[in-house]
Amino acid sequence: MTPKSTQRTNEQWLEELRLDGAAGASAQHALRELVAGAVRKATSSRGALDEATLDDLVQVASMHVLDHLDRFEGRSRFTTWAFAVAVRAAFSELRKSTYRSTGGELSTSGAGELESETPGPTRWAEQGEIVEIMHRVIADDLTERQRKAILGELSGASQEELLAELGINRNALYKLVHDARKKLKQGLGAAGICDDQVRGAFDL
């Protein structure tokens, strides 16, 4: 029996997505469902996109993943990599659609937006892409204690609060945060996001 999408190994995903017939169709359907969830979540902060636009984004993103299977290097879970690739493709398509809808011209308000402190469309897309990848890495690749440590740090919790919540000493907390940051960096790197891109997107 074909494994459920959550049970497929990296090797099974790659093998089944390349198959013809019912097995290949089943794997591609499972991939599309996963991509749809990732794309909807990643684009939710843009406001309500109509179903036709969302369906187009999911289709483009799913095909992009299938067309780039050879680029998966196995340094993360296949689903983590696929989510990242799909979200990047969706945001890229969204930017292209916005560009086409304006006739390839920047309006005066658009130019002002790029000059203001509020992120413009391109910056917003880059930030959303990076945050989505981080969410996936945190959910899929970190241990429970690493998740608590890094999410606490990102939310602004003090070291004393984290020590009390986790019931550990400072050295153990340092190691948890260090290891979590390392996995985040590896996850971003596997998705093609370098340190300079992160710093540029968030003005770090």
Backbone as a printed PyTorch tensor [residue, N CA C, xyz], in Angstrom:
tensor([[[  0.8490,  -1.1900,   0.0000],
         [  0.0000,   0.0000,   0.0000],
         [  0.8840,   1.2380,   0.0000]],

        [[  0.4780,   2.2670,  -0.7410],
         [  1.2670,   3.4820,  -0.8240],
         [  1.3000,   4.1770,   0.5140]],

        [[  2.4690,   4.6010,   0.9940],
         [  2.5390,   5.2480,   2.2960],
         [  1.7970,   6.5670,   2.2870]],

        [[  1.2800,   6.9580,   3.4510],
         [  0.6950,   8.2810,   3.5590],
         [  1.7910,   9.3110,   3.3810]],

        [[  1.3840,  10.5490,   2.9850],
         [  2.3850,  11.5730,   2.6850],
         [  3.3160,  11.8270,   3.8560]],

        [[  2.7800,  11.7640,   5.1050],
         [  3.6060,  12.0400,   6.2640],
         [  4.5600,  10.9010,   6.5700]],

        [[  4.3530,   9.7260,   5.9440],
         [  5.1810,   8.5680,   6.2330],
         [  6.2360,   8.3160,   5.1550]],

        [[  6.1550,   8.9930,   4.0530],
         [  7.1220,   8.7820,   2.9820],
         [  8.5060,   9.2450,   3.4220]],

        [[  9.4890,   8.4630,   3.0980],
         [ 10.8700,   8.8820,   3.3030],
         [ 11.2740,   9.7810,   2.1430]],

        [[ 12.4300,  10.4100,   2.2730],
         [ 12.9450,  11.2340,   1.1740],
         [ 13.0370,  10.4150,  -0.1110]],

        [[ 13.5660,   9.2020,   0.0260],
         [ 13.7570,   8.3500,  -1.1500],
         [ 12.4190,   7.9710,  -1.7910]],

        [[ 11.4210,   7.6920,  -0.9580],
         [ 10.1040,   7.3300,  -1.4880],
         [  9.4460,   8.4960,  -2.2120]],

        [[  9.5880,   9.6860,  -1.6530],
         [  9.0400,  10.8570,  -2.3450],
         [  9.6500,  10.9780,  -3.7460]],

        [[ 10.9680,  10.9430,  -3.8140],
         [ 11.6440,  11.1280,  -5.0990],
         [ 11.2680,  10.0250,  -6.0820]],

        [[ 11.2400,   8.7880,  -5.5900],
         [ 10.9280,   7.6560,  -6.4700],
         [  9.4970,   7.7410,  -6.9850]],

        [[  8.5420,   7.9660,  -6.0860],
         [  7.1320,   7.9310,  -6.4740],
         [  6.7250,   9.1350,  -7.3190]],

        [[  7.3170,  10.2930,  -7.0590],
         [  6.9790,  11.4730,  -7.8510],
         [  7.4360,  11.3350,  -9.3010]],

        [[  8.3930,  10.4580,  -9.5280],
         [  8.9130,  10.2600, -10.8850],
         [  8.2140,   9.1110, -11.6150]],

        [[  7.3170,   8.4190, -10.9250],
         [  6.6300,   7.2820, -11.5350],
         [  5.4900,   7.7310, -12.4390]],

        [[  5.1740,   6.8930, -13.4100],
         [  3.9720,   7.0850, -14.2200],
         [  2.8320,   6.2930, -13.5840]],

        [[  1.6450,   6.5170, -14.0570],
         [  0.5210,   5.7180, -13.6030],
         [ -0.0260,   6.1610, -12.2580]],

        [[ -0.7620,   5.2340, -11.6190],
         [ -1.4920,   5.5560, -10.3910],
         [ -0.5610,   5.9510,  -9.2450]],

        [[  0.5700,   5.2560,  -9.1080],
         [  1.4880,   5.5540,  -8.0050],
         [  2.0490,   6.9640,  -8.1240]],

        [[  2.4480,   7.3270,  -9.3380],
         [  2.9650,   8.6740,  -9.5570],
         [  1.8900,   9.7250,  -9.3380]],

        [[  0.6790,   9.4520,  -9.8180],
         [ -0.4230,  10.4030,  -9.6550],
         [ -0.7560,  10.5950,  -8.1820]],

        [[ -0.7140,   9.5140,  -7.4000],
         [ -1.0080,   9.5970,  -5.9780],
         [  0.0270,  10.4540,  -5.2510]],

        [[  1.3030,  10.2560,  -5.5640],
         [  2.3630,  11.0360,  -4.9250],
         [  2.2600,  12.5070,  -5.3180]],

        [[  1.9560,  12.7720,  -6.5850],
         [  1.8260,  14.1530,  -7.0380],
         [  0.6250,  14.8410,  -6.4010]],

        [[ -0.4580,  14.0780,  -6.1910],
         [ -1.6280,  14.6340,  -5.5110],
         [ -1.2820,  14.9780,  -4.0610]],

        [[ -0.5430,  14.0940,  -3.3960],
         [ -0.1360,  14.3450,  -2.0110],
         [  0.7610,  15.5690,  -1.9330]],

        [[  1.6780,  15.6850,  -2.9010],
         [  2.5650,  16.8470,  -2.9360],
         [  1.7530,  18.1270,  -3.1240]],

        [[  0.7900,  18.0890,  -4.0290],
         [ -0.0090,  19.2870,  -4.2960],
         [ -0.7840,  19.7220,  -3.0580]],

        [[ -1.2940,  18.7600,  -2.2950],
         [ -2.0210,  19.0980,  -1.0690],
         [ -1.0970,  19.7740,  -0.0580]],

        [[  0.1080,  19.2500,   0.0730],
         [  1.0730,  19.8470,   0.9870],
         [  1.4750,  21.2480,   0.5230]],

        [[  1.7120,  21.3890,  -0.7700],
         [  2.0840,  22.6850,  -1.3300],
         [  0.9560,  23.6930,  -1.1530]],

        [[ -0.2790,  23.2420,  -1.3580],
         [ -1.4330,  24.1370,  -1.2090],
         [ -1.4910,  24.7070,   0.2030]],

        [[ -1.2630,  23.8540,   1.1940],
         [ -1.2760,  24.3280,   2.5720],
         [ -0.1800,  25.3400,   2.8370]],

        [[  1.0210,  25.0690,   2.3140],
         [  2.1470,  25.9710,   2.5180],
         [  1.9170,  27.3120,   1.8360]],

        [[  1.4100,  27.2780,   0.6040],
         [  1.1810,  28.5120,  -0.1530],
         [  0.0870,  29.3460,   0.4940]],

        [[ -0.9880,  28.7090,   0.9180],
         [ -2.0810,  29.4490,   1.5590],
         [ -1.5990,  30.1150,   2.8470]],

        [[ -0.8290,  29.3810,   3.6270],
         [ -0.3270,  29.9440,   4.8810],
         [  0.6360,  31.0940,   4.6110]],

        [[  1.5380,  30.9090,   3.6500],
         [  2.5560,  31.9180,   3.3690],
         [  1.9570,  33.2000,   2.8050]],

        [[  0.8550,  33.0900,   2.0560],
         [  0.2600,  34.2710,   1.4190],
         [ -0.8840,  34.8600,   2.2340]],

        [[ -1.2070,  34.2670,   3.3770],
         [ -2.3760,  34.7070,   4.1400],
         [ -2.2600,  36.1490,   4.6140]],

        [[ -1.0310,  36.6020,   4.9330],
         [ -0.8730,  37.9570,   5.4410],
         [ -1.0080,  39.0150,   4.3490]],

        [[ -1.1240,  38.5840,   3.1010],
         [ -1.3500,  39.5400,   2.0190],
         [ -2.8080,  39.9300,   1.9240]],

        [[ -3.6550,  39.3050,   2.7300],
         [ -5.0850,  39.5450,   2.6050],
         [ -5.7170,  38.3810,   1.8590]],

        [[ -6.9800,  38.5160,   1.5690],
         [ -7.7320,  37.4190,   0.9520],
         [ -7.4830,  37.3880,  -0.5580]],

        [[ -6.7220,  36.3970,  -1.0090],
         [ -6.5580,  36.1860,  -2.4500],
         [ -7.7140,  35.3250,  -2.9250]],

        [[ -8.1960,  35.5870,  -4.1210],
         [ -9.3120,  34.7900,  -4.6180],
         [ -8.8460,  33.3700,  -4.9330]],

        [[ -9.8090,  32.4440,  -4.9740],
         [ -9.4950,  31.0270,  -5.1470],
         [ -8.7820,  30.7510,  -6.4640]],

        [[ -9.1610,  31.4780,  -7.5130],
         [ -8.5240,  31.2620,  -8.8140],
         [ -7.0420,  31.6070,  -8.7440]],

        [[ -6.7160,  32.7120,  -8.0690],
         [ -5.3130,  33.1100,  -7.9200],
         [ -4.5500,  32.0990,  -7.0890]],

        [[ -5.1550,  31.6620,  -5.9840],
         [ -4.5080,  30.6660,  -5.1360],
         [ -4.2710,  29.3620,  -5.8910]],

        [[ -5.2700,  28.9250,  -6.6600],
         [ -5.1170,  27.6910,  -7.4330],
         [ -3.9770,  27.8200,  -8.4400]],

        [[ -3.8740,  28.9930,  -9.0650],
         [ -2.7920,  29.2260, -10.0320],
         [ -1.4320,  29.1640,  -9.3330]],

        [[ -1.3510,  29.7940,  -8.1530],
         [ -0.0890,  29.7970,  -7.4030],
         [  0.3110,  28.3880,  -6.9870]],

        [[ -0.6690,  27.6130,  -6.5310],
         [ -0.4000,  26.2310,  -6.1200],
         [  0.0560,  25.4000,  -7.3090]],

        [[ -0.5840,  25.5900,  -8.4560],
         [ -0.2010,  24.8450,  -9.6520],
         [  1.2290,  25.1770, -10.0800]],

        [[  1.5360,  26.4680, -10.1130],
         [  2.8860,  26.8990, -10.4990],
         [  3.9170,  26.3600,  -9.5100]],

        [[  3.6060,  26.4790,  -8.2130],
         [  4.5410,  26.0320,  -7.1840],
         [  4.7630,  24.5250,  -7.2370]],

        [[  3.6920,  23.7590,  -7.4270],
         [  3.8060,  22.3050,  -7.4990],
         [  4.6510,  21.8780,  -8.6900]],

        [[  4.4050,  22.4800,  -9.8460],
         [  5.1780,  22.1410, -11.0390],
         [  6.6480,  22.5290, -10.8630]],

        [[  6.8900,  23.6350, -10.1520],
         [  8.2690,  24.0610,  -9.9320],
         [  9.0180,  23.0280,  -9.0900]],

        [[  8.3490,  22.5090,  -8.0740],
         [  8.9760,  21.4590,  -7.2500],
         [  9.2800,  20.2290,  -8.1060]],

        [[  8.3090,  19.7970,  -8.8970],
         [  8.4980,  18.6050,  -9.7280],
         [  9.6140,  18.8050, -10.7490]],

        [[  9.7260,  20.0140, -11.2780],
         [ 10.7580,  20.2910, -12.2870],
         [ 12.1600,  20.3810, -11.6940]],

        [[ 12.2420,  20.5140, -10.3650],
         [ 13.5490,  20.7000,  -9.7320],
         [ 13.8960,  19.5790,  -8.7410]],

        [[ 13.3120,  18.4170,  -8.9220],
         [ 13.5990,  17.3060,  -8.0170],
         [ 15.0850,  16.9600,  -7.9860]],

        [[ 15.7630,  17.1290,  -9.1170],
         [ 17.1900,  16.7880,  -9.1750],
         [ 18.0400,  17.6950,  -8.2850]],

        [[ 17.4780,  18.8100,  -7.8540],
         [ 18.2400,  19.7440,  -7.0170],
         [ 18.1480,  19.4140,  -5.5310]],

        [[ 17.2880,  18.4790,  -5.1810],
         [ 17.1740,  18.0980,  -3.7710],
         [ 18.4130,  17.3110,  -3.3760]],

        [[ 19.1250,  17.8010,  -2.3500],
         [ 20.4020,  17.2060,  -1.9610],
         [ 20.2970,  16.3350,  -0.7280]],

        [[ 19.1030,  16.2240,  -0.1490],
         [ 18.9290,  15.3530,   0.9990],
         [ 19.4560,  15.8990,   2.3030]],

        [[ 19.7330,  17.2070,   2.3770],
         [ 20.2560,  17.7830,   3.6210],
         [ 19.1450,  18.1300,   4.6080]],

        [[ 17.9030,  17.9610,   4.2100],
         [ 16.7550,  18.1910,   5.0810],
         [ 15.6800,  17.1980,   4.6820]],

        [[ 14.5440,  17.2180,   5.3770],
         [ 13.4350,  16.3960,   4.9360],
         [ 12.9690,  16.8890,   3.5640]],

        [[ 12.5050,  15.9590,   2.7400],
         [ 12.0320,  16.3500,   1.4190],
         [ 10.8990,  17.3670,   1.5300]],

        [[  9.9900,  17.1500,   2.4790],
         [  8.8580,  18.0630,   2.6100],
         [  9.3130,  19.4610,   3.0000]],

        [[ 10.3310,  19.5710,   3.8640],
         [ 10.8590,  20.8840,   4.2360],
         [ 11.4070,  21.5940,   3.0060]],

        [[ 12.1780,  20.8670,   2.2150],
         [ 12.7420,  21.4400,   0.9910],
         [ 11.6400,  21.8150,   0.0140]],

        [[ 10.6470,  20.9320,  -0.1550],
         [  9.5630,  21.1900,  -1.1050],
         [  8.7490,  22.4060,  -0.6970]],

        [[  8.4710,  22.5470,   0.6040],
         [  7.7410,  23.7210,   1.0830],
         [  8.4920,  24.9970,   0.7130]],

        [[  9.7980,  25.0050,   0.9800],
         [ 10.6020,  26.1950,   0.7220],
         [ 10.6190,  26.5340,  -0.7650]],

        [[ 10.8480,  25.5230,  -1.5980],
         [ 10.8800,  25.7420,  -3.0440],
         [  9.5160,  26.2250,  -3.5480]],

        [[  8.4580,  25.6210,  -3.0470],
         [  7.1060,  25.9740,  -3.4830],
         [  6.7500,  27.4000,  -3.1080]],

        [[  7.0760,  27.7900,  -1.8720],
         [  6.7390,  29.1470,  -1.4190],
         [  7.5190,  30.1860,  -2.2120]],

        [[  8.7850,  29.9000,  -2.4800],
         [  9.5840,  30.8350,  -3.2880],
         [  8.9880,  30.9770,  -4.6830]],

        [[  8.5820,  29.8620,  -5.2720],
         [  7.9870,  29.9030,  -6.6120],
         [  6.6650,  30.6670,  -6.5980]],

        [[  5.8760,  30.4720,  -5.5410],
         [  4.5870,  31.1610,  -5.4420],
         [  4.7750,  32.6630,  -5.3150]],

        [[  5.7060,  33.0840,  -4.4650],
         [  5.9630,  34.5100,  -4.3080],
         [  6.5140,  35.1160,  -5.5900]],

        [[  7.3620,  34.3680,  -6.2700],
         [  7.9040,  34.8480,  -7.5400],
         [  6.7850,  35.0550,  -8.5550]],

        [[  5.8610,  34.0960,  -8.6340],
         [  4.7290,  34.2150,  -9.5530],
         [  3.8290,  35.3740,  -9.1570]],

        [[  3.6550,  35.5800,  -7.8650],
         [  2.8230,  36.6810,  -7.3760],
         [  3.4410,  38.0130,  -7.7710]],

        [[  4.7600,  38.1140,  -7.6510],
         [  5.4410,  39.3470,  -8.0510],
         [  5.2860,  39.5790,  -9.5580]],

        [[  5.4240,  38.5050, -10.3370],
         [  5.2680,  38.6380, -11.7890],
         [  3.8510,  39.0820, -12.1510]],

        [[  2.8600,  38.5140, -11.4610],
         [  1.4710,  38.8710, -11.7350],
         [  1.2170,  40.3320, -11.4170]],

        [[  1.7910,  40.7960, -10.2910],
         [  1.6420,  42.2060,  -9.9220],
         [  2.3100,  43.0940, -10.9550]],

        [[  3.4780,  42.6780, -11.4120],
         [  4.2080,  43.4490, -12.4270],
         [  3.4070,  43.5230, -13.7180]],

        [[  2.8330,  42.3710, -14.1360],
         [  2.0480,  42.3500, -15.3750],
         [  0.7900,  43.2000, -15.2480]],

        [[  0.1620,  43.1590, -14.0520],
         [ -1.0930,  43.8890, -13.8750],
         [ -0.8940,  45.3870, -13.8990]],

        [[  0.3240,  45.8620, -13.6110],
         [  0.6030,  47.2930, -13.6520],
         [  1.2540,  47.6920, -14.9740]],

        [[  1.2980,  46.7550, -15.9040],
         [  1.8830,  47.0660, -17.2060],
         [  3.3780,  47.2170, -17.1740]],

        [[  4.0140,  46.6580, -16.1490],
         [  5.4720,  46.7290, -16.0580],
         [  5.9730,  48.0760, -15.6160]],

        [[  5.0880,  48.8950, -14.9930],
         [  5.4960,  50.2170, -14.5520],
         [  5.2960,  50.3590, -13.0570]],

        [[  6.1710,  51.1060, -12.4140],
         [  6.0170,  51.4290, -11.0070],
         [  5.2340,  52.7210, -10.8880]],

        [[  4.1500,  52.6930, -10.1280],
         [  3.3660,  53.9070,  -9.9280],
         [  4.0890,  54.8230,  -8.9600]],

        [[  3.6200,  56.0570,  -8.8590],
         [  4.2250,  56.9920,  -7.9250],
         [  4.1170,  56.4780,  -6.5050]],

        [[  2.9550,  55.9050,  -6.1690],
         [  2.7730,  55.3690,  -4.8200],
         [  3.6970,  54.1840,  -4.5870]],

        [[  3.9220,  53.4140,  -5.6310],
         [  4.8240,  52.2760,  -5.5000],
         [  6.2390,  52.7230,  -5.2240]],

        [[  6.6590,  53.7960,  -5.9270],
         [  8.0060,  54.3080,  -5.7010],
         [  8.1290,  54.8340,  -4.2920]],

        [[  7.0760,  55.5180,  -3.8120],
         [  7.1020,  56.0340,  -2.4540],
         [  7.1810,  54.9220,  -1.4450]],

        [[  6.4850,  53.8280,  -1.7200],
         [  6.4860,  52.7020,  -0.7960],
         [  7.8640,  52.1130,  -0.6790]],

        [[  8.5750,  52.0400,  -1.8010],
         [  9.9110,  51.4800,  -1.7770],
         [ 10.8610,  52.3590,  -0.9750]],

        [[ 10.5660,  53.6520,  -0.9080],
         [ 11.4430,  54.5680,  -0.2010],
         [ 11.0730,  54.7030,   1.2660]],

        [[  9.8820,  54.2460,   1.6520],
         [  9.4370,  54.3900,   3.0250],
         [  9.9780,  53.2650,   3.8820]],

        [[  9.6800,  53.3310,   5.1860],
         [ 10.1270,  52.2830,   6.0900],
         [  9.2960,  51.0270,   5.9430]],

        [[  8.0970,  51.1380,   5.3440],
         [  7.2520,  49.9760,   5.1340],
         [  7.7920,  49.1580,   3.9760]],

        [[  7.9770,  47.8510,   4.1520],
         [  8.5290,  47.0350,   3.0670],
         [  7.6590,  47.0910,   1.8210]],

        [[  8.3000,  47.2070,   0.6480],
         [  7.5620,  47.1460,  -0.5990],
         [  7.2400,  45.7070,  -0.9560]],

        [[  6.5750,  45.4780,  -2.0980],
         [  6.1630,  44.1210,  -2.4690],
         [  7.3090,  43.1250,  -2.5380]],

        [[  8.4420,  43.5430,  -3.1100],
         [  9.5640,  42.6080,  -3.2380],
         [ 10.1490,  42.2690,  -1.8750]],

        [[ 10.3370,  43.3090,  -1.0310],
         [ 10.8720,  43.0630,   0.3060],
         [  9.9140,  42.2010,   1.1230]],

        [[  8.6180,  42.5140,   0.9880],
         [  7.6290,  41.7340,   1.7310],
         [  7.6960,  40.2640,   1.3250]],

        [[  7.8190,  40.0170,   0.0290],
         [  7.8760,  38.6410,  -0.4510],
         [  9.1150,  37.9310,   0.0780]],

        [[ 10.2470,  38.6340,   0.0890],
         [ 11.4800,  38.0330,   0.5900],
         [ 11.3510,  37.6990,   2.0740]],

        [[ 10.7780,  38.6240,   2.8370],
         [ 10.6060,  38.3800,   4.2660],
         [  9.6640,  37.2050,   4.5120]],

        [[  8.5520,  37.1910,   3.7810],
         [  7.5890,  36.1040,   3.9440],
         [  8.1890,  34.7570,   3.6020]],

        [[  8.9990,  34.7480,   2.5600],
         [  9.6630,  33.5050,   2.1370],
         [ 10.6010,  32.9890,   3.2160]],

        [[ 11.4090,  33.8900,   3.7860],
         [ 12.3620,  33.4900,   4.8100],
         [ 11.6570,  33.0180,   6.0760]],

        [[ 10.6230,  33.7530,   6.4810],
         [  9.8810,  33.3710,   7.6840],
         [  9.2100,  32.0140,   7.4990]],

        [[  8.6600,  31.7660,   6.3190],
         [  8.0020,  30.4780,   6.0670],
         [  9.0000,  29.3290,   6.1590]],

        [[ 10.1850,  29.5190,   5.5990],
         [ 11.2060,  28.4740,   5.6750],
         [ 11.6070,  28.2360,   7.1280]],

        [[ 11.7700,  29.3210,   7.8880],
         [ 12.1290,  29.1850,   9.2940],
         [ 11.0570,  28.4150,  10.0640]],

        [[  9.7880,  28.7170,   9.7870],
         [  8.7040,  27.9950,  10.4380],
         [  8.7880,  26.5040,  10.1520]],

        [[  9.0630,  26.1690,   8.8980],
         [  9.1370,  24.7530,   8.5240],
         [ 10.3000,  24.0600,   9.2060]],

        [[ 11.4460,  24.7330,   9.2440],
         [ 12.6160,  24.1290,   9.8900],
         [ 12.3520,  23.9410,  11.3810]],

        [[ 11.7710,  24.9530,  12.0180],
         [ 11.4730,  24.8600,  13.4450],
         [ 10.5160,  23.7100,  13.7220]],

        [[  9.5040,  23.5690,  12.8660],
         [  8.4970,  22.5230,  13.0790],
         [  9.0270,  21.1300,  12.7640]],

        [[  9.8540,  21.0090,  11.7370],
         [ 10.2470,  19.6880,  11.2430],
         [ 11.6140,  19.2030,  11.7360]],

        [[ 12.5480,  20.1190,  11.9480],
         [ 13.9320,  19.7100,  12.1730],
         [ 14.4460,  19.9270,  13.5940]],

        [[ 13.7540,  20.7070,  14.3950],
         [ 14.2240,  20.9780,  15.7500],
         [ 13.5530,  20.0500,  16.7600]],

        [[ 14.2720,  19.7460,  17.8310],
         [ 13.6620,  18.9870,  18.9200],
         [ 12.7000,  19.8990,  19.6750]],

        [[ 11.8820,  19.2990,  20.5260],
         [ 10.8980,  20.1000,  21.2830],
         [ 11.5870,  21.1580,  22.1390]],

        [[ 12.6640,  20.7710,  22.7930],
         [ 13.3700,  21.7240,  23.6580],
         [ 14.0800,  22.7970,  22.8440]],

        [[ 14.6210,  22.4250,  21.6900],
         [ 15.2230,  23.4360,  20.8170],
         [ 14.1710,  24.4280,  20.3330]],

        [[ 12.9730,  23.9160,  20.0050],
         [ 11.8830,  24.8020,  19.5690],
         [ 11.5220,  25.7930,  20.6710]],

        [[ 11.3760,  25.2940,  21.8940],
         [ 11.0200,  26.1850,  23.0020],
         [ 12.0880,  27.2520,  23.2090]],

        [[ 13.3500,  26.8470,  23.1180],
         [ 14.4510,  27.7870,  23.3500],
         [ 14.4980,  28.8680,  22.2710]],

        [[ 14.4420,  28.4590,  21.0070],
         [ 14.5870,  29.4470,  19.9310],
         [ 13.3450,  30.3190,  19.8050]],

        [[ 12.1580,  29.7340,  19.9870],
         [ 10.9340,  30.5300,  19.9060],
         [ 10.8490,  31.5030,  21.0770]],

        [[ 11.3240,  31.0590,  22.2390],
         [ 11.3580,  31.9670,  23.3760],
         [ 12.2900,  33.1350,  23.1230]],

        [[ 13.4590,  32.8370,  22.5680],
         [ 14.4140,  33.8940,  22.2640],
         [ 13.8500,  34.8490,  21.2200]],

        [[ 13.2440,  34.3040,  20.1630],
         [ 12.6920,  35.1400,  19.0980],
         [ 11.5250,  36.0000,  19.5880]],

        [[ 10.8060,  35.5110,  20.6010],
         [  9.6680,  36.2650,  21.1260],
         [ 10.0850,  37.3020,  22.1630]],

        [[ 11.3870,  37.3390,  22.4940],
         [ 11.8850,  38.3510,  23.4100],
         [ 11.9240,  37.9330,  24.8660]],

        [[ 11.7420,  36.6430,  25.1340],
         [ 11.8020,  36.1700,  26.5160],
         [ 13.2140,  36.3560,  27.0650]],

        [[ 13.2980,  36.6820,  28.3480],
         [ 14.6050,  36.8660,  28.9720],
         [ 15.2600,  35.5040,  29.2080]],

        [[ 16.5680,  35.5290,  29.4110],
         [ 17.2900,  34.2870,  29.6690],
         [ 16.7820,  33.6310,  30.9550]],

        [[ 16.4820,  34.4460,  31.9450],
         [ 15.9740,  33.9110,  33.2080],
         [ 14.6400,  33.1930,  33.0050]],

        [[ 13.7710,  33.7640,  32.1640],
         [ 12.4740,  33.1410,  31.8880],
         [ 12.6530,  31.8030,  31.1920]],

        [[ 13.5770,  31.7460,  30.2370],
         [ 13.8210,  30.5000,  29.5170],
         [ 14.4380,  29.4480,  30.4310]],

        [[ 15.3500,  29.8710,  31.3000],
         [ 15.9650,  28.9350,  32.2330],
         [ 14.9180,  28.3210,  33.1520]],

        [[ 13.9850,  29.1790,  33.6170],
         [ 12.9510,  28.6840,  34.5190],
         [ 11.9830,  27.7530,  33.7960]],

        [[ 11.6170,  28.1150,  32.5650],
         [ 10.6520,  27.2940,  31.8220],
         [ 11.2330,  25.9390,  31.4610]],

        [[ 12.5000,  25.9280,  31.0520],
         [ 13.1140,  24.6880,  30.5900],
         [ 13.7540,  23.8960,  31.7310]],

        [[ 13.9900,  24.5620,  32.8500],
         [ 14.5800,  23.8680,  33.9830],
         [ 16.0040,  23.4110,  33.7380]],

        [[ 16.7980,  24.2570,  33.0920],
         [ 18.1770,  23.8990,  32.7560],
         [ 19.1070,  25.0310,  33.1860]],

        [[ 20.4290,  24.7780,  33.0880],
         [ 21.3880,  25.8250,  33.4270],
         [ 21.7650,  26.6340,  32.1900]],

        [[ 22.5550,  27.6680,  32.3800],
         [ 22.8850,  28.5820,  31.2830],
         [ 23.6660,  27.8910,  30.1570]],

        [[ 24.5640,  27.0100,  30.5270],
         [ 25.3470,  26.3030,  29.5050],
         [ 24.4500,  25.4460,  28.6230]],

        [[ 23.4900,  24.7670,  29.2440],
         [ 22.5680,  23.9290,  28.4810],
         [ 21.6850,  24.7850,  27.5760]],

        [[ 21.2530,  25.9430,  28.0900],
         [ 20.4360,  26.8470,  27.2740],
         [ 21.2420,  27.3700,  26.0910]],

        [[ 22.4830,  27.7290,  26.3360],
         [ 23.3440,  28.2120,  25.2500],
         [ 23.4710,  27.1580,  24.1610]],

        [[ 23.6580,  25.8970,  24.5630],
         [ 23.8050,  24.8220,  23.5730],
         [ 22.5140,  24.6150,  22.7910]],

        [[ 21.3660,  24.6640,  23.4850],
         [ 20.0830,  24.5080,  22.7960],
         [ 19.8890,  25.5900,  21.7360]],

        [[ 20.1320,  26.8290,  22.1120],
         [ 19.9520,  27.9480,  21.1820],
         [ 20.9640,  27.8660,  20.0470]],

        [[ 22.2100,  27.5320,  20.3970],
         [ 23.2540,  27.4080,  19.3740],
         [ 22.8910,  26.3400,  18.3360]],

        [[ 22.4620,  25.1760,  18.8150],
         [ 22.1040,  24.0850,  17.9070],
         [ 20.8760,  24.4450,  17.0700]],

        [[ 19.9060,  25.1400,  17.6790],
         [ 18.7080,  25.5420,  16.9460],
         [ 19.0650,  26.5380,  15.8450]],

        [[ 19.9270,  27.5010,  16.1680],
         [ 20.3540,  28.4850,  15.1550],
         [ 21.0970,  27.7890,  14.0150]],

        [[ 21.9120,  26.8150,  14.3670],
         [ 22.6690,  26.0810,  13.3460],
         [ 21.7290,  25.3590,  12.3810]],

        [[ 20.6820,  24.7260,  12.9320],
         [ 19.7180,  24.0260,  12.0790],
         [ 18.9250,  25.0030,  11.2210]],

        [[ 18.5880,  26.1700,  11.7910],
         [ 17.8890,  27.1880,  11.0040],
         [ 18.7570,  27.6450,   9.8350]],

        [[ 20.0290,  27.8690,  10.1110],
         [ 20.9460,  28.3000,   9.0580],
         [ 21.0790,  27.2300,   7.9820]],

        [[ 21.1620,  25.9560,   8.4090],
         [ 21.2620,  24.8590,   7.4420],
         [ 19.9900,  24.7540,   6.5980]],

        [[ 18.8270,  24.9280,   7.2500],
         [ 17.5660,  24.8670,   6.5280],
         [ 17.4310,  25.9790,   5.5090]],

        [[ 17.8330,  27.1810,   5.8880],
         [ 17.7940,  28.3070,   4.9540],
         [ 18.7840,  28.0730,   3.8140]],

        [[ 19.9610,  27.5610,   4.1570],
         [ 20.9590,  27.2880,   3.1220],
         [ 20.4860,  26.2470,   2.1310]],

        [[ 19.8010,  25.1980,   2.6480],
         [ 19.2820,  24.1590,   1.7630],
         [ 18.2380,  24.7020,   0.8080]],

        [[ 17.5630,  25.7810,   1.2200],
         [ 16.5580,  26.4170,   0.3600],
         [ 17.1590,  27.5070,  -0.5060]],

        [[ 18.4780,  27.6690,  -0.4410],
         [ 19.1420,  28.6580,  -1.2780],
         [ 19.1610,  30.0580,  -0.7070]],

        [[ 18.9030,  30.1920,   0.6100],
         [ 18.9010,  31.5050,   1.2540],
         [ 20.2040,  31.6680,   2.0340]],

        [[ 21.0000,  32.6730,   1.6810],
         [ 22.2720,  32.8890,   2.3620],
         [ 22.1180,  33.9540,   3.4510]],

        [[ 23.1610,  34.1040,   4.2660],
         [ 23.1170,  35.0600,   5.3790],
         [ 22.8840,  36.4840,   4.8690]],

        [[ 23.5220,  36.8520,   3.7620],
         [ 23.3710,  38.2040,   3.2370],
         [ 21.9320,  38.4980,   2.8290]],

        [[ 21.2310,  37.4890,   2.3000],
         [ 19.8360,  37.6890,   1.9190],
         [ 18.9670,  37.9270,   3.1400]],

        [[ 19.2330,  37.1950,   4.2200],
         [ 18.4750,  37.3900,   5.4570],
         [ 18.7150,  38.7870,   6.0080]],

        [[ 19.9830,  39.1780,   6.0570],
         [ 20.3110,  40.5140,   6.5810],
         [ 19.7070,  41.6080,   5.7120]],

        [[ 19.7280,  41.4080,   4.3910],
         [ 19.1690,  42.4050,   3.5000],
         [ 17.6730,  42.5250,   3.5980]],

        [[ 16.9920,  41.3890,   3.7660],
         [ 15.5270,  41.4010,   3.8310],
         [ 15.0180,  42.0740,   5.0940]],

        [[ 15.7830,  41.9350,   6.2030],
         [ 15.3190,  42.4610,   7.4820],
         [ 16.1810,  43.6110,   8.0000]],

        [[ 17.0770,  44.1340,   7.1400],
         [ 17.9520,  45.2450,   7.5340],
         [ 18.7300,  44.9420,   8.8100]],

        [[ 19.3010,  43.7440,   8.8840],
         [ 20.0460,  43.3420,  10.0840],
         [ 21.5070,  43.7890,   9.9860]]])
